[in-house]
Amino acid sequence: MDSILILDFGSQYTQLIGRRVRQLGVYAEIAPGETALDEARLRGVKGIVLSGSPWSVYEEGAPSPDPRVWRLGLPVLGVCYGMQRMTLEFGGTVRRLPSREYGRQDVRVAADDPLFAGIGPRFSSWMSHGDSVDEPAPGFELLAVSEDGIPAAVRHRELPLRGVQFHPEVSHCEKGLELLGNFALGICGAKREWTMESFLEDAGMRLRERAGDKNVLLLISGGVDSTVAGSLLLRSLDPDRV
């Protein structure tokens, strides 16, 4: 099955990126930002998203993706921190803003690109960042700028690398889902092969195989993960066995 791999650098919005991509009918999987990108990890992956992060790229210990990510030939979309990390890795500069940019910002599209297909020359984005790209890296060009003149999107002239400073995954971002669709379906060429129904069917089958004829003890913390696990167990097995 085609999929989009999301590398998580600690953003509060990372799960939303996965949710939006799955809304498009494309399977999305989230992995830690520094995951090794070997052949097994990339099986079925049609594109990679680098998430935002509470880190500054200049902080000691700031997370960075496997350096192979830039040369895999797979389309990469850096979101916020992901765009800043991409810029720094290729020799551009990132600076600390005098004040954090948070909330809606108008964005002007400055160049034609499949990422902005059907979106129009202007739209309202959602920003949440304290650092910003100051000078795009050599080989990159501006795709869009914010109303404050801050680089809002960039692309590499030869490699399939793009970055956006804003958060298209957030509902406050106008045309955000369309932009993610342009990336996942258009630029990456991922097929719409995933549905929640097919996921539930597959998860249920795997749970029944693993449980066999045994009973299952589940401790629920009240959080999302254990509650969903409980719901899947009750759906997939005889409730008297859970």
C-alpha positions as CSV (number, residue, x, y, z in Angstrom):
1,M,0.0,0.0,0.0
2,D,1.3,3.5,-0.8
3,S,2.0,5.6,2.2
4,I,3.4,8.9,3.4
5,L,6.0,8.8,6.2
6,I,5.8,11.6,8.7
7,L,8.9,12.2,10.8
8,D,8.0,13.6,14.1
9,F,10.3,16.2,15.8
10,G,7.9,16.8,18.7
11,S,5.3,19.1,17.2
12,Q,1.9,19.4,18.9
13,Y,0.5,19.2,15.4
14,T,2.2,16.0,14.1
15,Q,-0.8,13.7,14.7
16,L,-2.9,16.2,12.8
17,I,-0.7,15.8,9.7
18,G,-1.3,12.1,9.8
19,R,-5.0,12.6,10.2
20,R,-5.2,15.0,7.3
21,V,-3.3,12.7,5.0
22,R,-5.5,9.8,5.9
23,Q,-8.5,12.0,5.2
24,L,-7.3,12.0,1.7
25,G,-7.4,8.2,1.5
26,V,-3.6,7.8,1.8
27,Y,-2.1,5.7,4.6
28,A,0.2,7.8,6.8
29,E,2.6,6.5,9.4
30,I,4.3,8.6,12.0
31,A,7.9,7.7,13.2
32,P,10.4,9.5,15.4
33,G,12.2,12.3,13.6
34,E,15.6,10.6,13.7
35,T,14.4,7.2,12.4
36,A,16.9,5.4,10.2
37,L,15.6,5.5,6.6
38,D,16.6,2.1,5.5
39,E,15.0,0.0,2.7
40,A,12.7,-1.8,5.1
41,R,11.5,1.5,6.7
42,L,10.8,3.0,3.2
43,R,8.9,0.1,1.7
44,G,5.7,1.5,0.1
45,V,6.6,5.1,1.1
46,K,5.9,7.6,-1.7
47,G,6.8,10.8,0.2
48,I,8.1,12.1,3.5
49,V,6.9,15.0,5.7
50,L,9.2,16.6,8.3
51,S,7.1,17.9,11.1
52,G,7.4,21.1,13.2
53,S,9.1,21.1,16.5
54,P,9.4,23.1,19.8
55,W,13.2,23.1,19.2
56,S,15.2,25.7,17.5
57,V,17.5,24.3,14.8
58,Y,20.4,26.1,16.5
59,E,19.8,24.6,19.9
60,E,22.3,22.0,21.1
61,G,20.7,18.6,20.7
62,A,18.1,19.8,18.2
63,P,16.8,16.7,16.3
64,S,17.7,16.1,12.7
65,P,16.5,13.5,10.2
66,D,18.6,10.8,8.7
67,P,20.8,12.7,6.2
68,R,19.8,10.2,3.6
69,V,16.4,11.8,3.4
70,W,17.7,14.6,1.1
71,R,19.0,12.2,-1.5
72,L,16.5,9.4,-1.6
73,G,14.7,10.9,-4.6
74,L,11.5,10.8,-2.7
75,P,9.4,14.0,-2.4
76,V,10.0,15.7,1.0
77,L,7.8,18.4,2.5
78,G,9.3,20.3,5.5
79,V,6.7,21.9,7.8
80,C,7.8,24.8,10.0
81,Y,10.9,23.4,11.8
82,G,11.1,20.9,8.9
83,M,11.6,23.7,6.4
84,Q,14.1,25.4,8.7
85,R,16.1,22.2,9.1
86,M,16.1,21.7,5.4
87,T,17.3,25.2,4.9
88,L,20.2,24.8,7.4
89,E,21.3,21.5,6.0
90,F,21.7,23.0,2.5
91,G,23.6,26.0,3.7
92,G,20.9,28.6,4.1
93,T,20.3,30.7,7.3
94,V,17.6,30.7,9.9
95,R,17.1,33.6,12.4
96,R,15.3,34.2,15.6
97,L,12.3,36.6,15.1
98,P,12.0,39.6,17.3
99,S,8.6,38.3,18.4
100,R,7.0,34.9,17.9
101,E,4.7,34.8,14.8
102,Y,1.5,33.0,15.9
103,G,-2.0,33.0,14.3
104,R,-3.4,33.7,10.9
105,Q,-1.1,35.3,8.3
106,D,-1.9,36.0,4.7
107,V,0.4,34.3,2.2
108,R,1.2,35.4,-1.3
109,V,2.2,32.7,-3.8
110,A,5.2,34.0,-5.7
111,A,5.9,31.2,-8.2
112,D,4.0,28.4,-10.0
113,D,4.4,25.0,-8.3
114,P,2.3,21.8,-8.1
115,L,2.2,22.3,-4.3
116,F,-0.1,25.4,-4.8
117,A,-2.2,24.0,-7.7
118,G,-5.8,25.3,-7.5
119,I,-5.1,27.3,-4.3
120,G,-4.9,30.7,-5.8
121,P,-2.5,33.7,-5.5
122,R,-3.4,34.4,-1.9
123,F,-4.7,32.5,1.1
124,S,-4.8,32.7,4.9
125,S,-2.3,30.5,6.6
126,W,-1.6,29.5,10.2
127,M,1.8,30.3,11.6
128,S,3.3,29.2,14.9
129,H,7.1,29.8,15.0
130,G,9.8,31.8,16.7
131,D,12.5,31.1,14.1
132,S,12.2,31.8,10.4
133,V,14.2,31.2,7.2
134,D,16.3,34.3,6.6
135,E,18.1,33.3,3.4
136,P,17.0,30.3,1.4
137,A,19.8,27.8,0.8
138,P,21.7,27.7,-2.4
139,G,19.7,25.8,-5.0
140,F,16.4,26.8,-3.4
141,E,13.9,29.4,-4.5
142,L,11.0,31.2,-2.9
143,L,7.5,29.9,-3.6
144,A,5.5,32.1,-1.2
145,V,6.0,34.9,1.3
146,S,3.9,36.0,4.3
147,E,2.3,39.5,4.7
148,D,5.3,40.3,6.9
149,G,7.7,39.5,4.0
150,I,8.9,36.2,5.7
151,P,9.6,33.2,3.4
152,A,6.5,31.1,3.6
153,A,7.4,28.3,1.2
154,V,10.5,27.2,-0.7
155,R,11.5,24.5,-3.2
156,H,14.8,23.1,-4.5
157,R,15.3,23.7,-8.2
158,E,16.5,20.1,-8.9
159,L,15.6,17.9,-6.0
160,P,12.0,17.1,-5.0
161,L,12.3,19.1,-1.8
162,R,9.8,21.7,-0.6
163,G,9.2,23.5,2.7
164,V,6.4,25.6,4.1
165,Q,6.7,27.8,7.2
166,F,3.0,27.6,8.0
167,H,1.0,24.6,9.2
168,P,-1.3,23.3,6.5
169,E,-2.6,20.5,8.8
170,V,-4.4,23.0,11.1
171,S,-8.0,23.7,10.3
172,H,-7.4,27.5,10.6
173,C,-5.2,27.3,7.6
174,E,-7.2,28.1,4.5
175,K,-6.6,25.5,1.7
176,G,-4.4,23.4,4.0
177,L,-6.0,20.1,3.1
178,E,-5.8,21.0,-0.6
179,L,-2.1,21.7,-0.2
180,L,-1.5,18.4,1.5
181,G,-3.5,16.7,-1.2
182,N,-1.3,18.4,-3.9
183,F,1.7,17.0,-2.1
184,A,0.5,13.4,-1.3
185,L,-1.6,12.7,-4.3
186,G,0.0,15.0,-6.9
187,I,3.7,15.4,-6.2
188,C,4.1,12.0,-4.5
189,G,1.7,10.1,-6.7
190,A,0.3,8.2,-3.8
191,K,-2.9,6.2,-4.5
192,R,-6.0,6.5,-2.4
193,E,-5.9,2.9,-1.0
194,W,-6.6,3.5,2.7
195,T,-9.9,3.6,4.6
196,M,-10.8,3.4,8.2
197,E,-13.0,0.3,7.4
198,S,-10.1,-1.5,5.8
199,F,-7.8,-0.6,8.8
200,L,-10.4,-1.9,11.3
201,E,-10.8,-5.1,9.4
202,D,-7.0,-5.7,9.2
203,A,-6.4,-4.7,12.8
204,G,-9.2,-7.1,13.9
205,M,-7.7,-10.0,12.0
206,R,-4.3,-9.4,13.5
207,L,-5.7,-9.2,17.0
208,R,-7.7,-12.5,16.6
209,E,-4.5,-14.2,15.3
210,R,-2.4,-12.9,18.2
211,A,-5.0,-13.7,20.9
212,G,-5.8,-17.2,19.6
213,D,-8.1,-18.9,22.1
214,K,-6.7,-17.0,25.1
215,N,-8.4,-14.3,27.2
216,V,-7.0,-10.7,27.1
217,L,-6.3,-8.5,30.1
218,L,-6.2,-4.7,29.2
219,L,-5.3,-2.0,31.7
220,I,-6.8,1.3,30.6
221,S,-5.2,4.6,31.6
222,G,-7.9,6.8,30.3
223,G,-5.7,8.1,27.5
224,V,-6.4,7.8,23.8
225,D,-4.0,4.8,23.1
226,S,-5.3,2.4,25.7
227,T,-9.0,3.4,25.1
228,V,-8.7,2.8,21.4
229,A,-6.9,-0.5,22.1
230,G,-9.8,-1.5,24.3
231,S,-12.4,-0.5,21.7
232,L,-10.6,-2.6,19.1
233,L,-10.4,-5.6,21.4
234,L,-14.1,-5.5,22.2
235,R,-14.9,-5.1,18.5
236,S,-12.6,-7.9,17.4
237,L,-13.0,-10.6,20.1
238,D,-15.9,-12.0,22.2
239,P,-16.3,-9.3,24.9
240,D,-16.4,-12.0,27.5
241,R,-12.8,-12.8,26.7
242,V,-11.6,-9.2,27.3
